[in-house]
Amino acid sequence: MRGFLASSIGVTCAAALALPLTPPAAAASPPATETVLSARAPTAYAPTKTNAPTKTNAPTKTNAPTKTNTPVTTTTPAKAPAPAEPPTRPAPAAEAPGSTQSLPLAPLTHPDRTLAPTAEQGLPRQDVRHFSLVGVIWDDPDVELHGRVQVRTRAAATGTWSGWQDVDTHNADHAADPDTAERTSGRVRGATAPLWVGDSDGVEVRVRADAGAHDHRVEETARGPRTVTAGSPLPSGMRLELVDPGTPPEAASDVTAGAARARARALAPTAEPVAALAAVDASAANAGLAPFGATEIPELTRSQTERELLTLEAPELTREQRAKPKIGPRPRIVTRRGWGANESLRERKFVYTKKVKAAFVHHTASGNGYRCAQAPSVIRGIYRYHVLSMGWRDIGYNFLVDKCGNIYEGRAGGVAKPVLGAHTLGFNTNSMGIAVLGSFGSTKPSASAVKGIARLTAWKLGLHGANPRGKTYLKSGGGNLYRKGKNVRLNVISGHRDGFPTACPGWQLYRKLGTTRSTAARYQGR
């Protein structure tokens, strides 16, 4: 749509922002540290030894929300050095409900003594507890990392080290809109995209600032335009996040509707029971589409979908649209319960926008090295990274699609409802975000994934009377290609790069959006 936003722009769309906190003081040889980040609690970094298994693999009381929203940094006093012991491998943590190890980066020694102390940071090769997804975060969400992040990991099953893998660094384009409660919570941090590496128990990382001339340019941020120097030092407070997505909580399958209603009444005692439940419980938000606690919402035929449309609240539909609805058959959607979301991590209540006028297509930029059977684990890892590492209220995307075309519910609030996401900076209002798991700068998306996008948009846009081949207007919230308040004409199905100078959703996926629009319109009967 905008040719100048080609894939040469070094920006991807995987999410970027996270929790502000005070970094530990740098030392000549800082000890490796690890943290299991709590559910919605302020992040506490307690240095521990990572060469030996710790008790943090078991659920602790840190998973309960605290009574304060003030970021806290807790540092355990250093103990006297213990006698040297042979390094040991961490014990497998497959039974854990998920955890995050957070390791502070430190300056790396380099033969090139002309480099500034902040020009290269990282961690030497070391043993850690099991993890499957990595990313780097830093203090200020308005500071971009202009440089290169690379990681090497050791496969837990074979003990083999991978080669160096690049982590996408430019992600400020993926965030909650400026001035929203989510964006101004004080918990948000800068971050790279997450990278899926599979079950691993060793890691090495290096981060190097861009070299070359100090060219100055102006970039748009959530707080407005700012001048950036290409050779500027690396962001402060950088940490390596190692995410273990864990296994789906066993307790989740045992939760009854009665127990959920009791929780809802405690949170909203003055509301009607059904309304209170739907306001906080992710499963209840899909009432009418699937039974309470369902792991998937089944697909419907065209006629079944048209009948269902009449039962759903859709005030924006005209009388003609109700008489002759243009909507695609509802596809099968794996619910949050289905992919194993730990609902204690996210903020309880849901936030909605008025309607869904447009769909923005993204890629997660997390790599293509996953099997479809692993997609739920990848999503749990991204969810934990978005919430606990980056400081968001929930996973940013409204929906996710894997390489086999399976569709997954993203941000909680109900798949048929206009849930406000954090996917397209400045254009989250009156839109939805769909992310395909993978990276598609040079890799072509599967035909199944493209079809999955078309089926999902034909149904969800049809709920709001939108034509997938049409155009619509969205008001910019600022921080993107357009000034705040400007009405922007966009494709009803757009790529992320249509609203921000980014490479997302990758050129190979972006070039498929024309086919997606025509296919989705055909599914709607247009």
Phi, psi and omega in degrees: 000322174234106187298333183287353178262062183278176184290352177291342177291125187276053179231138177241179186239061178249007175101137181204109171169152182193192193282128177284130172203164187282120181288149177291153180296139180287148177229170181298316178225080186293141178289149175295141179234158179216149181219135167262111185283136186280167179281105180064003178276156174301144185289131177240120182261104180252105182301133176220167176280131180258359179281347180235152179300142178243171180278004182284356176286341179267146179302137179236177181289352179288350178280355178267139179300145178267174183271006181228148176259004182282124178302137182231141174241121181246126181239125178284130179304141181292140178263164177297144182302135177271160177302144181300137177232153177299137179298142180240151177281140175296148178289149177303146182237031184299334182277354183288150178280010182113145180201164177228122172264132183239112187246122180291137177276153182226158178302140178258142174286142185215142180301331180279096185286354179281347180289140176292157181302331182267004185283337179215125177226165179169201177219137175289166180303132182203159176280143176216171174289165184301141176206166180225350184220140183231157175193165178241134178239163177209175192294307191262117181291345179268002177257129177265151177270104178266091182175201184233132177246127179227144178229151168236141181227155179253124179294128183294328184285325186245343185075010182272135178273139177281171169282178178290132178241138179279142175249128180296133190254334188262104187223012181294346179286350183247103187189169171293154182294151177303146175071003175278162181298323180294319182287329185257022184290341185087357180260349189284141179230161172286153184198156169276176169290153173281148178239126178277124182240355183081174186300116186224157179221016175212152184208152171216140183219146174220138180231123183232131180292153176302138175264177176107192184293154179273069179283139182258137177214161181257131178237149176272135177231178179298337180259008179111184183291148176211156179270133183240138175256123187300322183267022184293157179299164178291156179301153179276153176073032181288138178222147175267124179259122178247111189254125170260112182291346179066193178248157179305135181302124179297325184295335184298323183288345182264356181287127180265163178298324179297317179294321179294322179295324179296318178296319181296319180295326179293326181277329181223072188295337183267353182274160174296146185307313182294317180294320180296319180295314182294337183283341184231339185260123184298324180288318180294335179294344177258019179303138182095340178258331182200157178298156177301132179083007182294145178271349176207154173259119188289154176286155179237162172282172179299313182294322177296320180294320179296321178293320179296324181304324182289338180271343181272151177284112180220069186297340182282349179285135177282169178299322179294320179294327177288323180289320179230076185295138174254094184210140178280157177302138179297126179278166173291133181231124175284126183281172175300322175299323181294322179266003171087034179295133172274100188290350178284347182283319187281168170291146190293309188276159181260155178235132184241155169256181187284315184204178176244103181263340184210156175239126175259128181262134182231168160241154182281346181057026183262009179092163183252010184274051176229154173265157181299328178293339179269354184305316177302322178293319178300316182293319177298324178293315178297317178303311180296320180294315179299317188276307189272329179270318185265342174089020178276165183282339182192178173302145188284325185280149174281326179216156173228151180228133179264178186292345177267002178087004177291139182253136184236139172293135179258247182302136185291153178143351179112125185291336180268000185254157180279075182286132178284121181257187175225075188232329184225098186310121178089350181228030179283335180287134179061033177215173173227154180245127178243122181247129174270128179294119179138185180232127190231036173291313179240346180264131180285139175289153179291154176299327180294320179294317179297319178296322179299319178298316182297317181294318181293314182292324179300323180280306187293318177292328178296330176299335184246014176071022183266140179267119183301336179269359187269186176243158177211169177246133173237143178271125182292135175270002180091168179080005181236215180287346189233149178294155180297133178094350181284133174278122187245130178274123184225160169295143176301322170252108183242159169270158180304324183293347178287343180241358184204148178287083184219158175277349182295138011267031185087138185302320184292330176276322180301320182290351177268356186291332175299315177296320180299316180299312182293322179293317179297320178296321178295320177299330179281353181085024180266000000 
